[in-house]
């Protein structure tokens, strides 16, 4: 598994893969894979509650967000966090909201 594959598998929003891959290799000229992954873990600890505000990976890499620092502690988990984690695991975060996720889960149970 390459550095890119590890990054992609851990990023919480998997969209525009080709653009993200180009930006990843550009970023790797500036910093190590470990620095990018450490920044990604910090970002994941402070994800926005609404999935639409999670940056696309190409933008996150292009903006150098692996170097961001976060002062505020993350809020404790809520119901939204639970549906979002479930959506990421089951649907790769494609539901676009808790209501759409609940509807997708109902359809899945019926099948």
SVG drawing of the C-alpha trace seen along z (x, -y; Angstrom):
<svg xmlns="http://www.w3.org/2000/svg" viewBox="-38 -28 48 36">
<polyline fill="none" stroke="black" stroke-width="0.4" points="0.0,0.0 1.5,-3.4 1.5,-6.6 -1.3,-7.9 -3.4,-4.8 -3.1,-5.2 -4.0,-8.9 -7.0,-8.2 -8.3,-5.4 -8.2,-7.6 -9.7,-10.8 -13.3,-11.3 -14.6,-12.6 -13.6,-10.7 -14.4,-12.8 -12.5,-13.9 -9.9,-11.2 -7.7,-12.2 -7.5,-15.8 -6.7,-14.7 -4.0,-12.4 -2.3,-15.2 -2.4,-17.5 -1.1,-14.7 2.0,-14.2 2.5,-17.9 2.3,-18.2 4.7,-15.3 7.4,-17.5 6.9,-19.9 6.4,-17.6 6.7,-13.9 3.8,-11.5 3.9,-11.3 3.4,-15.1 0.4,-14.8 -1.1,-11.9 -0.5,-13.6 -2.3,-16.7 -5.1,-14.6 -5.6,-13.0 -5.7,-16.5 -8.3,-17.5 -10.4,-14.4 -10.4,-15.2 -12.1,-18.6 -14.4,-17.7 -17.3,-20.0 -20.6,-18.5 -22.2,-19.0 -20.6,-16.7 -21.1,-19.2 -18.4,-21.4 -15.7,-18.7 -13.2,-19.8 -12.7,-17.8 -9.2,-16.1 -7.8,-18.1 -8.7,-21.4 -7.4,-20.2 -4.0,-19.3 -3.8,-22.3 -4.4,-24.7 -1.7,-23.0 -4.1,-22.1 -1.9,-19.4 -0.1,-22.2 -3.2,-23.6 -3.3,-23.9 -6.6,-23.7 -7.0,-25.5 -10.5,-24.5 -11.2,-21.1 -13.6,-19.0 -17.2,-19.0 -18.4,-15.7 -20.0,-13.3 -23.6,-13.8 -26.3,-11.9 -25.1,-13.6 -21.6,-12.3 -23.1,-8.8 -25.1,-8.9 -22.1,-10.5 -19.7,-7.8 -22.1,-5.1 -22.7,-6.8 -18.9,-7.0 -18.5,-3.3 -21.5,-2.1 -22.0,-4.6 -18.7,-6.5 -20.4,-9.6 -22.6,-10.0 -25.9,-10.5 -25.5,-14.2 -27.5,-14.6 -29.0,-12.7 -32.4,-12.4 -31.0,-11.0 -28.9,-8.6 -31.9,-7.4 -33.8,-6.9 -30.9,-5.0 -30.7,-2.7 -34.5,-2.0 -34.2,-1.1 -31.2,1.1 -33.1,3.0 -36.0,3.6 -33.7,5.2"/>
</svg>
